[in-house]
Amino acid sequence: MITNSETIFYFSFGKKWINLALDLRKKISPNLDYPPMRTYFFLLVFLLSFSSNAFTQDNLATYKRGKTLIRYGNYSEAMELMRPYMDESSFGKLALYAQYHFGMAAFKNGQGELAKSVIEPLAENKTWEKQEDAKYLLALIYFEEKKNIEALHELSLIKNPDIFSNGERASLNYLKNTSVSFLVANLSKFKDNKGYLIALREQLERQSIMSIEEKAVLKQLSNIDYSFDIPNQSNKNLQILDIAILLPFNYSGGTDVKTISQGNFILELYQGINYALAELIANGTKINVKTYDTQRNNNRLQTILSEEFLLNADVIIGPIYPEETEIVLQFSEKNEIPFINPLSNLDDKIQGYDFAYLFRPAVSSLSSSLLNYLKSNISGKRLAIAYSSASRDEQLANKLEAESKNQGFGIVTKTLISAKNINHFFESLQLQKDLLSKTDAVLILSDDPNIAQATFGYMESKNLQIPVVVMDSWLFFNFASYEMLETQNFVFLGNNSIDFSNPNLEAFRTGFNEQYGKFPSLNMHLGYELVNWIAQTISPAEGFDFRSNLNKNGFSQGKITYGFDFRDSNNNRYVPVLRLNNGNLEDN
């Protein structure tokens, strides 16, 4: 997020904009005398307002993306995005923030000397309100260079208690293996640093032989409690994966789990989640999970978020509805806990948040993958788009329309459809008359089984061969055979698609049927895959930095799906486009 301090720079361009105004006036009316100064004032106010708005909407988007990429671990690209903003003559105080973020990225990218050259001036700049943040970062750089005295000196100058507390923790981390002689010799200089004192005490306690001086120091340290809390880890067992599940089982406003019907799609999702958890635990994975029914009640959700378990959770699954999502977004961002929406494709609400994820591909990922497929696999450039009233389908239709021109496509129609008017939509395209057909491919964006059934019926009666792109959910509808889907040239847009050729799928389906007395639905498959993806991403062995591990993993094979790619992304960018060939689905 852009802080209030970072926006102050908007009003530091007075002279620059006056000169721009004068140049502009001369170009428009070169023969007129200069107007009174008050004219410049009003023109300046106008230009400041205009430039502030334009800068906020355009240039700041790149600046903000640079900050986000640092969180994602893409340090090199973040540095390149920050570099243009580091010119103080052009960007005023924003340049200081850009320099700080650039230095942070360089430090995390292992470029210590470069980071130090940028951060040292900021740490000495007494007029900058973030000077002590720069001192803390400079101390980390010195610690990495084994310059412990310089690092500890920078920390000793910090007055902000929160920043100094972070410095104490860093001191403990970097000094825990430092020689006792160094720590004892410099004790008087840094006796106010708890991390320093804890490191010294731990080093002394490990020694079997101590000098008289060392024994005296240990006695002194042993009589005082120099412990300090580490946020979010005081009660955290680092050998256990803690998962909090927040789902609106009673999404219609009920309060009793006994009233939940078997057709409840949240219950189906949870059954898949629960089955995966039991399987992982049986195979030795240490998982601690708590499940909460939010009841789609914001007050209840706020009460749930106050529980200690939520503060120590490694990941939060759900909720899914916008009003609940907004609350959990703020909570997860504040406490730096990854939050995953398990079903949505809409990322407009989570943009700009560092800890919010969609398990499924966002609308933008679906759109780009589909257009890339069409560009390589159909001969014509005319597209007909039909979409349902669901938010995802409407946004996807709009996204395809907006991006199709860049790929050379033309949209002949974009129509809101229902089961009642789908036949009219097809007839308007004259598909049964090949030479007169108005389109080269039909895109039907809907998960509605009624729309699917009407489409199947129409296509079968006309025996059409034109490509029809539909969502992969249509593969789970039980009123169409694979033979008919293949014959009628259906293409399926992947949305965390189930890989029917994966041997793990049969084991899951069989085991699920034995436990629940039925074969799993699509939502049950998704719940099962979601938990396996989380356990694959974070664990005691791999560490609990969700973002860093996603980048490190790159593309990863799913347990029962075609896979995931969350590199520098808050949604699954891997979107296979599938076709049936001899009864088997193939990824194109």
C-alpha positions in Angstrom: 0.0 0.0 0.0 1.1 3.6 -0.6 1.5 5.4 2.7 0.5 8.9 3.5 4.1 9.9 3.7 4.7 8.6 0.2 2.0 10.9 -1.2 3.5 14.1 0.2 5.8 14.3 -2.8 2.8 15.3 -5.0 3.2 18.8 -3.9 6.9 19.2 -4.4 6.8 20.0 -8.1 5.7 23.7 -7.9 8.7 25.2 -9.8 8.7 22.3 -12.3 5.0 22.8 -13.1 5.2 26.6 -13.2 7.9 26.3 -15.9 5.8 23.8 -17.7 2.8 26.2 -17.6 4.9 29.0 -19.0 6.2 26.9 -21.8 2.7 25.7 -22.6 1.4 29.3 -22.6 4.2 30.5 -24.9 3.4 27.7 -27.4 -0.3 28.6 -27.4 0.0 32.5 -27.4 3.7 33.5 -28.0 2.9 37.1 -28.6 0.9 37.9 -25.5 2.4 39.4 -22.3 2.6 37.2 -19.3 -0.6 37.3 -17.2 -0.7 38.3 -13.6 0.8 35.9 -11.0 -2.6 34.8 -9.7 -3.2 33.3 -13.2 -0.1 31.2 -12.6 -1.4 30.2 -9.2 -4.7 28.9 -10.5 -3.0 27.2 -13.4 -0.5 25.7 -11.0 -3.4 24.4 -8.8 -5.0 22.9 -11.9 -1.8 21.3 -13.1 -1.0 19.9 -9.6 -4.4 18.4 -9.4 -4.2 16.9 -12.8 -0.6 15.7 -12.4 -1.4 14.2 -9.0 -4.3 12.3 -10.3 -2.4 11.1 -13.4 0.6 10.2 -11.4 -1.4 8.2 -8.9 -3.3 6.2 -11.5 -0.4 5.6 -14.0 3.1 5.9 -12.6 2.2 4.8 -9.1 0.9 1.5 -10.4 4.4 0.6 -11.6 5.9 1.8 -8.3 3.3 -0.2 -6.3 4.0 -3.3 -8.5 7.7 -2.9 -7.6 6.9 -3.1 -3.9 4.7 -6.1 -4.5 7.4 -7.9 -6.4 9.7 -7.6 -3.5 7.2 -9.4 -1.3 6.9 -12.1 -4.1 10.7 -12.5 -4.1 11.2 -11.2 -7.6 14.0 -8.8 -6.5 15.7 -8.2 -9.8 12.5 -7.1 -11.6 11.5 -5.0 -8.6 14.8 -3.2 -8.7 14.3 -2.3 -12.3 10.8 -1.0 -11.6 12.0 1.1 -8.7 15.1 2.6 -10.5 13.3 5.3 -12.4 11.7 6.7 -9.2 15.1 7.2 -7.4 15.7 10.6 -9.0 14.9 13.1 -6.3 14.9 16.1 -8.6 12.0 14.5 -10.5 10.1 12.7 -7.8 10.8 14.6 -4.6 10.3 12.6 -1.4 9.0 9.6 -3.3 12.5 9.1 -4.5 13.6 8.4 -0.9 11.0 5.6 -0.6 12.1 4.2 -4.0 15.7 4.2 -2.9 14.7 2.4 0.3 12.7 -0.3 -1.6 15.5 -0.6 -4.2 18.0 -1.1 -1.4 15.8 -3.7 0.3 15.5 -5.6 -3.0 19.2 -5.5 -3.6 19.9 -6.7 0.0 17.5 -9.7 -0.4 19.0 -10.4 -3.9 22.5 -10.8 -2.3 23.8 -7.5 -3.7 25.1 -6.2 -0.3 27.5 -3.5 -1.6 24.8 -2.0 -4.0 22.3 -2.1 -1.1 24.7 -0.3 1.2 25.5 2.4 -1.2 21.8 3.3 -1.5 20.7 2.8 2.1 23.7 4.6 3.9 22.5 8.1 2.8 19.0 7.3 3.9 20.2 6.2 7.3 22.0 9.5 7.7 19.1 11.7 6.5 17.7 13.2 9.6 14.9 14.9 7.7 13.4 11.7 6.4 10.6 10.2 8.5 11.8 6.7 7.8 15.4 7.2 8.8 15.2 4.5 11.5 13.8 1.9 9.1 16.9 2.7 6.9 19.2 2.3 10.0 17.6 -1.1 10.7 18.1 -2.3 7.1 21.7 -0.9 7.1 22.3 -2.9 10.3 21.2 -6.1 8.5 23.5 -5.3 5.6 26.4 -4.9 8.1 25.5 -8.2 9.9 25.6 -10.0 6.5 29.1 -8.5 6.0 30.2 -9.8 9.4 30.6 -6.2 10.5 29.0 -6.8 13.9 30.2 -3.6 15.6 28.9 -1.4 12.8 25.6 -3.2 12.8 25.1 -3.0 16.5 26.0 0.7 16.5 23.3 1.5 13.9 20.8 -0.4 16.0 21.8 1.5 19.2 20.8 4.8 17.5 17.2 3.6 16.9 14.6 5.2 19.2 11.4 3.6 17.8 10.6 0.7 20.1 9.1 -1.5 17.4 12.0 -1.1 15.0 14.5 -1.5 17.8 12.7 -4.7 18.9 13.2 -6.1 15.4 16.8 -5.1 15.7 17.1 -7.1 18.9 15.7 -10.2 17.2 18.2 -9.7 14.3 21.0 -9.3 16.8 20.2 -12.7 18.4 19.9 -14.4 15.0 23.3 -13.0 13.7 25.3 -13.2 17.0 24.2 -16.6 18.3 27.4 -18.2 16.9 29.8 -15.2 17.6 32.7 -15.8 19.8 32.3 -15.3 23.6 35.4 -13.1 23.7 33.8 -10.6 21.3 30.5 -10.5 23.1 32.1 -10.1 26.6 34.5 -7.4 25.4 31.7 -5.3 23.9 29.0 -5.9 26.5 29.2 -2.5 28.1 28.5 -0.8 24.7 25.4 -2.8 23.8 24.0 -3.8 27.2 20.6 -2.4 26.2 20.2 -4.8 23.3 18.3 -7.9 24.6 19.2 -9.9 21.5 22.9 -9.3 22.3 22.5 -10.3 25.9 20.5 -13.5 25.0 23.2 -14.5 22.5 25.9 -14.0 25.1 24.0 -15.9 27.7 23.4 -18.9 25.4 27.0 -18.9 24.3 28.2 -18.9 27.9 25.8 -21.7 28.9 27.2 -23.9 26.1 30.8 -23.6 27.5 32.1 -26.2 29.8 35.0 -24.1 31.0 34.7 -20.4 31.8 37.0 -17.7 33.1 36.2 -15.9 36.3 35.0 -12.9 34.3 32.8 -15.1 32.1 31.3 -16.7 35.2 30.5 -13.3 36.7 28.8 -12.2 33.5 26.7 -15.4 33.2 25.6 -15.0 36.8 24.6 -11.4 36.1 22.6 -12.4 33.0 21.0 -15.4 34.7 19.4 -13.2 37.3 17.5 -11.1 34.8 14.8 -12.1 32.4 16.0 -10.9 29.0 13.5 -12.9 27.0 11.3 -11.2 24.4 8.3 -12.3 22.4 8.6 -13.2 18.8 5.3 -12.2 17.1 3.1 -15.0 15.8 5.6 -17.6 17.0 5.4 -17.5 20.8 2.9 -20.4 20.8 3.8 -21.8 17.4 5.1 -25.3 16.9 7.3 -25.2 13.8 6.9 -28.9 13.2 3.2 -28.7 12.7 1.2 -27.2 9.8 -1.6 -25.1 11.3 -4.6 -24.6 9.0 -7.7 -22.5 9.8 -10.8 -23.2 7.7 -13.4 -20.4 7.6 -16.4 -21.5 5.5 -20.0 -20.3 5.4 -21.6 -23.8 5.7 -24.9 -22.0 6.6 -24.6 -19.5 3.8 -28.3 -18.9 3.8 -28.1 -17.5 7.4 -28.7 -20.7 9.5 -26.9 -21.5 12.7 -27.3 -25.2 13.0 -25.0 -27.7 11.2 -27.7 -30.3 11.5 -29.7 -28.3 8.9 -27.0 -28.5 6.2 -28.2 -30.5 3.3 -26.1 -33.0 1.3 -26.4 -30.7 -1.8 -24.6 -27.9 0.0 -21.6 -27.0 -2.2 -19.6 -25.7 0.8 -20.2 -29.1 2.5 -19.0 -30.8 -0.6 -15.8 -28.7 -0.7 -15.2 -29.4 3.0 -15.7 -33.2 2.5 -12.9 -33.1 -0.1 -10.7 -31.0 2.3 -11.4 -33.3 5.2 -10.6 -36.4 3.2 -7.2 -35.0 2.1 -6.4 -33.9 5.7 -7.1 -37.4 7.0 -5.0 -39.0 4.3 -2.0 -36.7 4.9 -2.1 -37.2 8.7 -2.3 -41.0 8.2 0.8 -40.7 6.0 2.8 -38.9 8.8 2.2 -35.2 8.0 1.7 -33.3 11.2 -1.3 -31.0 10.7 -3.4 -29.1 13.2 -6.7 -27.8 11.8 -9.7 -25.9 13.1 -12.9 -25.4 11.2 -15.3 -22.6 11.7 -18.8 -22.0 10.3 -18.9 -18.2 9.6 -22.6 -18.5 8.9 -22.1 -15.6 6.5 -22.4 -13.4 9.5 -19.8 -10.6 9.8 -20.0 -10.2 13.5 -19.5 -13.9 14.0 -16.5 -13.8 11.6 -14.9 -11.0 13.6 -15.3 -13.1 16.8 -13.6 -16.0 15.1 -10.7 -13.9 14.0 -10.0 -12.9 17.6 -9.1 -16.5 18.5 -5.4 -17.2 19.2 -5.4 -20.1 16.8 -6.1 -17.7 13.9 -3.2 -15.5 14.9 -0.8 -18.5 14.7 -2.2 -20.2 11.6 0.1 -20.9 8.7 -2.7 -20.5 6.2 -6.4 -19.6 6.1 -8.8 -21.4 3.7 -11.9 -19.3 3.0 -14.3 -17.7 3.2 -15.7 -17.1 -0.3 -18.3 -14.4 -0.3 -17.2 -10.7 -0.9 -18.4 -9.3 2.4 -16.6 -11.9 4.4 -13.6 -11.9 2.1 -13.0 -8.2 2.8 -12.7 -8.7 6.5 -10.3 -11.7 6.2 -8.2 -9.8 3.7 -7.5 -7.1 6.2 -6.8 -9.6 8.9 -4.4 -11.7 6.8 -2.6 -8.7 5.5 -2.1 -7.2 9.0 -0.9 -10.6 10.5 1.0 -11.7 7.3 -1.0 -15.0 7.1 -1.8 -16.4 3.6 -5.5 -16.3 2.8 -6.8 -18.5 0.0 -10.2 -18.2 -1.6 -10.9 -21.8 -2.7 -13.5 -21.3 -5.4 -13.5 -17.8 -6.9 -11.9 -16.7 -10.2 -12.4 -13.0 -9.4 -9.2 -11.2 -8.3 -10.5 -7.7 -8.4 -11.0 -7.6 -4.7 -7.5 -9.0 -3.8 -5.4 -6.8 -6.0 -2.7 -5.0 -4.1 -2.7 -7.5 -1.2 0.4 -9.5 -0.6 -1.1 -12.4 1.3 -4.3 -13.1 -0.6 -4.6 -15.9 -3.2 -7.1 -17.5 -5.5 -6.7 -21.2 -5.7 -8.2 -21.2 -9.2 -7.1 -19.1 -12.2 -8.2 -15.5 -12.2 -10.3 -14.1 -15.1 -7.2 -12.6 -16.7 -5.4 -16.0 -16.7 -8.4 -17.7 -18.2 -8.7 -15.1 -20.9 -5.0 -15.0 -22.0 -4.7 -18.8 -22.1 -7.9 -19.2 -24.2 -6.9 -16.5 -26.7 -3.4 -18.1 -27.1 -5.1 -21.4 -27.8 -7.5 -19.9 -30.3 -4.7 -18.1 -32.1 -2.9 -21.4 -32.7 -5.8 -23.8 -33.3 -8.5 -22.1 -35.3 -8.2 -20.9 -38.9 -10.5 -17.9 -38.7 -10.6 -14.8 -36.5 -14.3 -14.3 -35.8 -15.5 -15.1 -32.3 -19.0 -15.4 -30.8 -19.2 -15.0 -27.1 -22.2 -16.2 -25.0 -22.1 -15.7 -21.2 -24.3 -16.3 -18.2 -25.3 -13.7 -15.6 -22.7 -15.0 -13.1 -20.0 -12.5 -12.2 -17.1 -14.6 -13.4 -18.7 -15.2 -16.8 -19.6 -11.6 -17.3 -16.1 -10.4 -16.4 -14.5 -13.1 -18.5 -16.6 -12.1 -21.5 -15.6 -8.5 -21.1 -11.9 -9.4 -20.7 -12.0 -11.5 -23.9 -13.7 -8.7 -25.8 -11.1 -6.2 -24.6 -8.0 -8.4 -25.3 -9.2 -10.1 -28.5 -8.2 -7.1 -30.7 -4.6 -7.4 -29.6 -4.6 -11.0 -30.9 -6.2 -10.1 -34.2 -9.7 -11.4 -33.4 -13.1 -9.8 -34.0 -16.1 -10.3 -31.8 -19.2 -10.8 -33.9 -21.5 -11.0 -30.9 -21.4 -10.9 -27.2 -24.7 -12.2 -25.8 -26.1 -12.7 -22.3 -27.7 -16.2 -22.5 -29.9 -18.5 -20.5 -31.3 -22.0 -21.2 -34.3 -20.3 -22.8 -32.5 -18.3 -25.4 -29.4 -20.5 -26.2 -31.1 -21.9 -29.3 -31.8 -18.4 -30.6 -28.2 -17.5 -30.0 -27.0 -20.4 -32.1 -29.5 -19.8 -34.9 -28.4 -16.2 -35.2 -24.9 -17.3 -36.1 -26.1 -19.5 -39.0 -23.8 -22.3 -37.9 -25.6 -25.0 -39.9 -24.7 -23.2 -43.2 -20.9 -23.4 -43.3 -20.4 -20.8 -46.1 -22.8 -18.4 -44.4 -21.6 -18.9 -40.8 -20.9 -15.6 -39.0 -18.3 -17.0 -36.7 -15.2 -19.3 -36.6 -15.6 -20.3 -33.0 -18.2 -20.1 -30.3 -17.3 -19.4 -26.6 -19.9 -20.3 -24.0 -19.0 -19.1 -20.6 -21.1 -20.7 -18.0 -21.2 -23.5 -15.4 -25.0 -23.7 -15.6 -26.1 -27.3 -16.3 -29.3 -26.1 -17.9 -27.4 -24.0 -20.4 -25.1 -27.0 -21.0 -28.0 -29.4 -21.6 -29.6 -27.0 -24.0 -26.3 -26.6 -25.9 -25.7 -30.3 -26.1 -29.2 -30.8 -27.5 -28.9 -28.2 -30.2 -25.4 -29.3 -31.3 -26.4 -32.9 -31.5 -29.6 -32.2 -33.5 -27.6 -30.0 -36.1 -24.5 -32.2 -36.1 -22.3 -29.1 -36.3 -18.5 -29.2 -36.5 -17.6 -25.6 -35.5 -15.4 -25.4 -32.4 -17.4 -24.7 -29.2 -15.3 -23.7 -26.2 -16.9 -24.3 -22.8 -15.8 -24.5 -19.2 -14.3 -27.8 -18.0 -17.1 -28.1 -15.5 -19.2 -29.5 -18.4 -17.2 -32.7 -18.2 -18.9 -33.5 -14.9 -22.5 -33.2 -16.2 -24.0 -36.6 -16.4 -26.3 -36.0 -19.4 -23.7 -36.1 -22.1 -21.4 -38.9 -23.2 -17.8 -38.4 -24.1 -18.5 -39.8 -27.5 -21.0 -36.9 -28.2 -18.6 -34.3 -26.7 -15.8 -35.5 -29.0 -17.9 -35.8 -32.1 -19.4 -32.3 -31.7 -15.9 -30.6 -31.4 -16.2 -29.3 -27.9 -13.1 -27.7 -26.3 -12.8 -27.3 -22.5 -11.2 -24.3 -20.8 -9.3 -25.5 -17.7 -10.2 -24.2 -14.3 -8.0 -26.3 -12.0 -9.0 -29.2 -14.3 -9.1 -32.7 -13.1 -6.5 -35.0 -14.8 -8.5 -38.1 -15.5 -5.3 -40.0 -16.7 -3.6 -39.4 -13.3 -3.4 -42.7 -11.3 -3.9 -40.8 -8.0 -7.4 -39.9 -9.2 -8.7 -43.5 -9.1 -7.3 -44.0 -5.6 -9.0 -40.9 -4.4 -12.3 -41.7 -6.0 -12.3 -45.2 -4.7 -11.3 -44.3 -1.2 -13.8 -41.4 -1.1 -16.6 -43.7 -2.2 -15.7 -46.3 0.5 -15.9 -43.6 3.2 -18.9 -41.5 2.1 -20.8 -44.1 0.0 -20.7 -41.9 -3.1 -18.2 -40.8 -5.7 -16.9 -37.3 -5.3 -18.4 -34.2 -7.0 -16.3 -31.5 -8.7 -16.2 -29.4 -5.5 -15.0 -32.5 -3.5 -12.2 -32.9 -6.0 -11.2 -29.3 -5.6 -11.2 -29.5 -1.8 -9.0 -32.6 -1.9 -6.5 -30.9 -4.3 -6.5 -27.7 -2.4 -5.2 -29.3 0.8 -2.6 -31.3 -1.1 -1.4 -28.2 -2.8 -1.0 -26.4 0.5 0.9 -29.3 2.1 3.1 -29.5 -1.0 3.9 -25.7 -0.7 4.6 -25.2 3.0 5.8 -27.7 5.6 8.5 -28.0 8.3 10.9 -29.3 5.7 10.2 -26.7 3.0 9.6 -23.8 5.4 6.5 -21.7 6.0 7.2 -18.8 3.6 4.2 -19.4 1.3 5.1 -16.7 -1.3 8.8 -17.7 -1.5 8.0 -21.4 -1.8 5.5 -20.7 -4.6 8.1 -18.9 -6.6 10.7 -21.5 -5.9 8.4 -24.3 -7.0 7.5 -22.7 -10.3 5.2 -25.1 -12.2 4.2 -28.0 -9.9 2.2 -31.1 -10.8 -1.1 -31.5 -9.0 -2.1 -34.5 -7.0 -5.2 -35.0 -9.3 -5.1 -31.9 -11.5 -3.0 -30.8 -14.4 -1.0 -28.6 -12.1 -0.2 -25.1 -10.8 1.9 -22.1 -11.6 1.8 -19.3 -9.0 5.2 -17.7 -9.9 4.8 -13.9 -9.1 1.1 -14.4 -9.1 -1.8 -14.5 -6.7 -3.7 -17.0 -8.8 -3.0 -20.2 -10.7 -1.7 -19.1 -14.1 -1.6 -22.6 -15.5 -4.8 -22.9 -17.6 -4.8 -26.0 -19.9 -7.2 -26.1 -22.9 -8.5 -29.6 -23.3 -9.9 -31.7 -26.1 -11.2 -35.2 -26.4 -9.3 -37.6 -28.6 -10.3 -41.2 -28.8 -12.1 -40.9 -25.5 -9.1 -39.3 -23.7 -8.6 -35.7 -22.7 -5.5 -34.1 -24.1 -3.9 -30.8 -23.0 -3.4 -28.6 -26.1 
